[in-house]
Amino acid sequence: MRILILGASGFVGSALHAHFAANHEVVGTSRGGHGLAPVDLADTGAVRALVERGFDVVVHTAGVVDLGAAQRDPATAYAANVAPMVPLLDAIDEVGAKLVYLSTDNVFDGTAEHYDESATRAPINVYGETKVAAEDLVLERDRHLIVRLPLVYGRSPLSNKFLARFAASEIEARTDIVCNPLYLPSLAPALEQLTDKSGVVHIVGAETLSRYELMTRVRDHLGAPARVVATDRFSAVQDCPRPLRLVMRSNRHDVVGPDVDSALADLP
Ligand SMILES: NC(=O)c1ccc[n+]([C@@H]2O[C@H](COP(=O)([O-])OP(=O)(O)OC[C@H]3O[C@@H](n4cnc5c(N)ncnc54)[C@H](OP(=O)(O)O)[C@@H]3O)[C@@H](O)[C@H]2O)c1
């Protein structure tokens, strides 16, 4: 298969790039560096020219992912996360490729016990709003796949953004935010099982736990000296409204990532 990965320098994108490159012809993009195809999503002509090289699947992982940054600068978040979608979808549809669009549990407000794919979206932050807007554009075309992810953790080939936190002397982590975090290496095999689907799928890990518990268990596994400091909505610095309970499930498949102990046993 010929696969295009938009955002192949990122935390998720570089892991997908490494996995798929073992068995497929893969082109990855970044805005510069890492020997990847240099493409800014704002350059619609460049995006079209790249897509027209011909791909079976386009995996879209690129954009503004930092919740605080999106909240501080909504215009930039919309410009990166929403504005490129229609030209991208037009180019993808013209060559008959399939889009796999990575979305987030932040499309939900965090007030329900759990969310399946048919649950009502009600984002409470700018990041979630941009992802809902992008999802709507994808859903207007019926062939494509939206994959909603929870917090993703693990080691990534080109982005150290998760593990780098353990190099600090202190890590603040919320006790009141819970989800089913997904171990990064389990994502690509899950996508391989689900790319024939269209519409929306949720892919999550097997265990529900708080950010504090996850960070403590990873810290203990790594033997890192970092102190994990428990915070909650009253004590944490508020850079962005954050949904508290983001427990996703699937009513469309039974593919699930490992529980945290199994993931940590695999984490070098
Ligand atoms: N990480 C998580 O826990 C998590 C959870 C739920 C959902 N997701 C979703 O998964 C996807 C990937 O997230 P991530 O954590 O891997 O993000 P990331 O590490 O921040 O990577 C983002 C990627 O987007 C690229 N990018 C940013 N702006 C761009 C632009 N204007 N044009 C072209 N490329 C641009 C970056 O490339 P350069 O900077 O090299 O240009 C980078 O490769 C996102 O759709 C996110 O919503 C992630």
The ligand as an SDF file (V2000), in Angstrom:
LIG
                    3D

 48 52  0  0  0  0  0  0  0  0999 V2000
   -0.8030   12.9290   21.7250 N   0  0  0  0  0  0  0  0  0  0  0  0
   -1.9800   12.6030   22.2550 C   0  0  0  0  0  0  0  0  0  0  0  0
   -2.0590   12.1990   23.4440 O   0  0  0  0  0  0  0  0  0  0  0  0
   -3.2370   12.6980   21.4220 C   0  0  0  0  0  0  0  0  0  0  0  0
   -4.4690   12.4050   22.0510 C   0  0  0  0  0  0  0  0  0  0  0  0
   -5.6350   12.4660   21.3020 C   0  0  0  0  0  0  0  0  0  0  0  0
   -5.5850   12.8020   19.9610 C   0  0  0  0  0  0  0  0  0  0  0  0
   -4.3830   13.0950   19.3810 N   0  0  0  0  0  0  0  0  0  0  0  0
   -4.3890   13.4630   17.9640 C   0  0  0  0  0  0  0  0  0  0  0  0
   -3.3250   12.7970   17.3190 O   0  0  0  0  0  0  0  0  0  0  0  0
   -2.7600   13.6530   16.3150 C   0  0  0  0  0  0  0  0  0  0  0  0
   -1.2590   13.7640   16.5230 C   0  0  0  0  0  0  0  0  0  0  0  0
   -0.9910   14.3020   17.8110 O   0  0  0  0  0  0  0  0  0  0  0  0
    0.5170   14.3990   18.3510 P   0  0  0  0  0  0  0  0  0  0  0  0
    0.4530   14.3620   19.8250 O   0  0  0  0  0  0  0  0  0  0  0  0
    1.3670   13.4480   17.6200 O   0  0  0  0  0  0  0  0  0  0  0  0
    0.9030   15.8820   17.9080 O   0  0  0  0  0  0  0  0  0  0  0  0
    2.3670   16.5390   17.7750 P   0  0  0  0  0  0  0  0  0  0  0  0
    3.3940   15.7120   18.4300 O   0  0  0  0  0  0  0  0  0  0  0  0
    2.2060   17.9490   18.2180 O   0  0  0  0  0  0  0  0  0  0  0  0
    2.6310   16.4920   16.2200 O   0  0  0  0  0  0  0  0  0  0  0  0
    1.9350   17.3690   15.3710 C   0  0  0  0  0  0  0  0  0  0  0  0
    2.4690   17.2350   13.9820 C   0  0  0  0  0  0  0  0  0  0  0  0
    1.7730   18.2010   13.2020 O   0  0  0  0  0  0  0  0  0  0  0  0
    2.7350   18.8850   12.3950 C   0  0  0  0  0  0  0  0  0  0  0  0
    2.1840   20.2080   12.1290 N   0  0  0  0  0  0  0  0  0  0  0  0
    1.7590   21.1200   13.0240 C   0  0  0  0  0  0  0  0  0  0  0  0
    1.2670   22.1960   12.3840 N   0  0  0  0  0  0  0  0  0  0  0  0
    1.3900   21.9350   11.0590 C   0  0  0  0  0  0  0  0  0  0  0  0
    1.0700   22.6640    9.8800 C   0  0  0  0  0  0  0  0  0  0  0  0
    0.5120   23.8840    9.9210 N   0  0  0  0  0  0  0  0  0  0  0  0
    1.3280   22.0940    8.6800 N   0  0  0  0  0  0  0  0  0  0  0  0
    1.9050   20.8860    8.6080 C   0  0  0  0  0  0  0  0  0  0  0  0
    2.2360   20.1490    9.6880 N   0  0  0  0  0  0  0  0  0  0  0  0
    1.9800   20.6850   10.8980 C   0  0  0  0  0  0  0  0  0  0  0  0
    4.0080   18.8760   13.2000 C   0  0  0  0  0  0  0  0  0  0  0  0
    5.0740   18.9460   12.2970 O   0  0  0  0  0  0  0  0  0  0  0  0
    6.2850   20.0020   12.3290 P   0  0  0  0  0  0  0  0  0  0  0  0
    6.2160   20.7390   13.6240 O   0  0  0  0  0  0  0  0  0  0  0  0
    7.4990   19.1560   12.1500 O   0  0  0  0  0  0  0  0  0  0  0  0
    6.0060   20.8230   11.1710 O   0  0  0  0  0  0  0  0  0  0  0  0
    3.9460   17.4910   13.8240 C   0  0  0  0  0  0  0  0  0  0  0  0
    4.4660   16.5250   12.9260 O   0  0  0  0  0  0  0  0  0  0  0  0
   -3.5270   14.9600   16.3830 C   0  0  0  0  0  0  0  0  0  0  0  0
   -4.5420   14.9520   15.4260 O   0  0  0  0  0  0  0  0  0  0  0  0
   -4.1590   14.9430   17.7620 C   0  0  0  0  0  0  0  0  0  0  0  0
   -5.3570   15.6700   17.7790 O   0  0  0  0  0  0  0  0  0  0  0  0
   -3.2060   13.0520   20.0780 C   0  0  0  0  0  0  0  0  0  0  0  0
  1  2  1  0
  2  3  2  0
  2  4  1  0
  4  5  1  0
  4 48  2  0
  5  6  2  0
  6  7  1  0
  7  8  2  0
  8  9  1  0
  8 48  1  0
  9 10  1  0
  9 46  1  0
 10 11  1  0
 11 12  1  0
 11 44  1  0
 12 13  1  0
 13 14  1  0
 14 15  2  0
 14 16  1  0
 14 17  1  0
 17 18  1  0
 18 19  2  0
 18 20  1  0
 18 21  1  0
 21 22  1  0
 22 23  1  0
 23 24  1  0
 23 42  1  0
 24 25  1  0
 25 26  1  0
 25 36  1  0
 26 27  1  0
 26 35  1  0
 27 28  2  0
 28 29  1  0
 29 30  1  0
 29 35  2  0
 30 31  1  0
 30 32  2  0
 32 33  1  0
 33 34  2  0
 34 35  1  0
 36 37  1  0
 36 42  1  0
 37 38  1  0
 38 39  2  0
 38 40  1  0
 38 41  1  0
 42 43  1  0
 44 45  1  0
 44 46  1  0
 46 47  1  0
M  CHG  2   8   1  16  -1
M  END
$$$$
